[in-house]
Amino acid sequence: MTDTNAANTRGRRQEKLGIVVSNRMDKTVVVAVEYTVMHRLYQRMQKRTSKFYAHDEANQCKPGDRVRLVSSRPLSRLKRWRVAEIVTRAEES
């Protein structure tokens, strides 16, 4: 059974788009995901950021890369996500 067939049989997995903040750990990256919420009193949109630990099997991600995360079984105490693909690479300076 291929990976795509396995994902289809288990149902739809959660996905998130974010930017890699850190890759200092082995096979793990920290990804910041930004979302907006409405302020309760002032009815204005506010940006909020959440950080997720994600599994990067090949250690390919670098800080600044935009990646797509897919939920997975718990891989460690904090890791609950896998890097599905690198959407855009960070610009080298």
C-alpha positions as a Python dict, from the first residue, in 0.01 Angstrom:
ca = {
    (1, 'M'): (0, 0, 0),
    (2, 'T'): (151, 334, -101),
    (3, 'D'): (166, 639, 124),
    (4, 'T'): (-113, 821, -60),
    (5, 'N'): (-345, 520, -43),
    (6, 'A'): (-275, 482, 328),
    (7, 'A'): (-359, 848, 388),
    (8, 'N'): (-686, 811, 196),
    (9, 'T'): (-799, 508, 396),
    (10, 'R'): (-731, 679, 729),
    (11, 'G'): (-934, 982, 632),
    (12, 'R'): (-833, 1337, 568),
    (13, 'R'): (-527, 1458, 756),
    (14, 'Q'): (-487, 1808, 894),
    (15, 'E'): (-255, 2036, 699),
    (16, 'K'): (-84, 2360, 791),
    (17, 'L'): (135, 2606, 599),
    (18, 'G'): (418, 2777, 785),
    (19, 'I'): (771, 2908, 783),
    (20, 'V'): (1068, 2719, 929),
    (21, 'V'): (1209, 2903, 1229),
    (22, 'S'): (1475, 2658, 1344),
    (23, 'N'): (1645, 2343, 1217),
    (24, 'R'): (1907, 2294, 1488),
    (25, 'M'): (1777, 1954, 1596),
    (26, 'D'): (1840, 1630, 1408),
    (27, 'K'): (1544, 1543, 1178),
    (28, 'T'): (1327, 1806, 1349),
    (29, 'V'): (1226, 2157, 1247),
    (30, 'V'): (1028, 2424, 1430),
    (31, 'V'): (762, 2580, 1207),
    (32, 'A'): (577, 2904, 1284),
    (33, 'V'): (217, 2908, 1159),
    (34, 'E'): (44, 3246, 1144),
    (35, 'Y'): (-334, 3287, 1168),
    (36, 'T'): (-577, 3570, 1231),
    (37, 'V'): (-839, 3611, 1504),
    (38, 'M'): (-1099, 3877, 1564),
    (39, 'H'): (-1046, 4097, 1870),
    (40, 'R'): (-1347, 4054, 2098),
    (41, 'L'): (-1385, 4417, 2194),
    (42, 'Y'): (-1248, 4616, 1901),
    (43, 'Q'): (-1359, 4384, 1619),
    (44, 'R'): (-1023, 4410, 1444),
    (45, 'M'): (-821, 4125, 1299),
    (46, 'Q'): (-508, 4030, 1492),
    (47, 'K'): (-219, 3811, 1378),
    (48, 'R'): (-129, 3522, 1607),
    (49, 'T'): (156, 3274, 1572),
    (50, 'S'): (183, 2913, 1685),
    (51, 'K'): (498, 2701, 1674),
    (52, 'F'): (490, 2335, 1579),
    (53, 'Y'): (764, 2074, 1593),
    (54, 'A'): (772, 1872, 1272),
    (55, 'H'): (963, 1566, 1152),
    (56, 'D'): (1203, 1634, 863),
    (57, 'E'): (1342, 1293, 766),
    (58, 'A'): (1608, 1412, 521),
    (59, 'N'): (1713, 1729, 711),
    (60, 'Q'): (1634, 1934, 398),
    (61, 'C'): (1455, 2232, 555),
    (62, 'K'): (1640, 2552, 629),
    (63, 'P'): (1520, 2858, 824),
    (64, 'G'): (1298, 3075, 608),
    (65, 'D'): (1160, 2788, 397),
    (66, 'R'): (783, 2779, 351),
    (67, 'V'): (662, 2424, 422),
    (68, 'R'): (339, 2224, 429),
    (69, 'L'): (285, 2016, 743),
    (70, 'V'): (70, 1705, 769),
    (71, 'S'): (-52, 1562, 1100),
    (72, 'S'): (85, 1225, 1208),
    (73, 'R'): (99, 994, 1505),
    (74, 'P'): (306, 1117, 1801),
    (75, 'L'): (672, 1084, 1705),
    (76, 'S'): (816, 1223, 2030),
    (77, 'R'): (706, 1428, 2328),
    (78, 'L'): (645, 1739, 2113),
    (79, 'K'): (641, 1617, 1752),
    (80, 'R'): (295, 1554, 1606),
    (81, 'W'): (355, 1677, 1249),
    (82, 'R'): (557, 1575, 942),
    (83, 'V'): (696, 1798, 667),
    (84, 'A'): (501, 1696, 356),
    (85, 'E'): (677, 1928, 112),
    (86, 'I'): (887, 2240, 87),
    (87, 'V'): (665, 2491, -94),
    (88, 'T'): (926, 2764, -143),
    (89, 'R'): (1290, 2783, -48),
    (90, 'A'): (1442, 3064, 158),
    (91, 'E'): (1640, 3320, -36),
    (92, 'E'): (2013, 3288, 17),
    (93, 'S'): (2180, 3610, 127),
}
